[in-house]
Amino acid sequence: MKFPFTELALLLTLSGCFNPDDIFVLRGSADAPGSQLVELRRAQATGGRAQCDDGAPFMQTKVDSDGGFSFEVLRAQTRHLGSGDRNCLRIQTSFASGARAHADIFAAEFVTTVARFIDWQPDVHRDGGEWLVSSAMPSLMNAQGRSFVAHRLVLETDDGGIAWAADDLVRFRSPTTQLPPTTRLALRDDLAAWNEFAGTLTVKAQYFDRPSSSLDVVNVDLDGTVVEVHARHRVAFDGGFVPPSRGVECPPLASPCALTDGVLESFWIQEPSFTLKFDAPRSVHRAVLRGVYQQQATQLSGELEDGGVVDLGIAPVSSRVFEVPWRPFPLPRPQGDGGVLFVPSPEFIIVDLDAGAPLRSVTFTSSSRWGVLSEVSVW
């Protein structure tokens, strides 16, 4: 690969403890050998972590007859010329089937190898309240048989929100210094989401090859660069069923209530409780909390028409307080203006309600101050 003269001249002016014109090799392989086009894009770090989705075309190549490909970049092309912050190097490809795969590299080495880009065409269907996805694993077993794969389904709303998402792997945090174990979960269904929100179901897998020396735990930072593949499989849902809680007030939170507006944007709750007040007594049977990031269980109670209060049950701690292995929904991160950005969480919690009578309101109480929610629907 040849480098533009102007950029090479800038790189050669750098000084410091590293050689800016060291050659780094990025390599991998892909299905459709001999014809598949692979692109390298670069997003430069400007005042912090580079945003990989904003990368610009940098290089491209075709895979060889064995499916292999490689790129050569200068060390300094992996960092911002002024600040030294790491750029994002994204290797990506699109298959004729409609599947798309990419890998984001922040910490390039002299030789960085990513797992094979697969032309994934999964079978996706519902069965008994759970979603089943044919695994990408059979295509990914390396010589040691230690590829790590997780699958994710997402219902993306027409306005860009996330109404529902489910992962089949989660990495539990540990209070000790030991690395935590990995647990595989069912892809739980939220039937109400398909009726309430118009959107599209998308399917993806994320994976990497774990070196034979790795422990029986998952640590992306130690084990390898994650590859993400999006399948062509997409299913549209019309939505349109509006819950009786839509648009109601939720004191003491501000009006209009950000938790009942049908807009799936994360909202930070700094009160220990909030109450959904109906315009008239309602017979309700289910509450769904979406976009949950919370570390304490939540007590639900309802106010009867005569002013009495009835216990409605407990919403458990969100399992996504734990950390998914590839961190697609990072923890809250500081912004340049001093604020904090909360990325919408895929977690949802369903609580069946049995008040035995119509309710004037439903109250959600945490043992301490609340956390983050994007929407509360009461049916």
Beta strands, then each sheet from edge to edge (+ up, - down):
strand 1: 23-29
strand 2: 37-43
strand 3: 56-62
strand 4: 68-74
strand 5: 88-94
strand 6: 100-105
strand 7: 111-113
strand 8: 124-127
strand 9: 130-133
strand 10: 147-157
strand 11: 162-167
strand 12: 169-171
strand 13: 182-184
strand 14: 187-188
strand 15: 199-209
strand 16: 227-237
strand 17: 267-268
strand 18: 273-282
strand 19: 286-290
strand 20: 298-304
strand 21: 309-315
strand 22: 333-334
strand 23: 340-341
strand 24: 348-352
strand 25: 359-366
strand 26: 372-373
strand 27: 375-378
sheet 1: 4+ 1- 7-
sheet 2: 3+ 2- 5+ 6- 16+ 15- 10+ 11-
sheet 3: 8+ 9- 14+
sheet 4: 12+ 13-
sheet 5: 17+ 26-
sheet 6: 18+ 25- 20+ 21-
sheet 7: 24+ 19- 27+
sheet 8: 22+ 23-
end
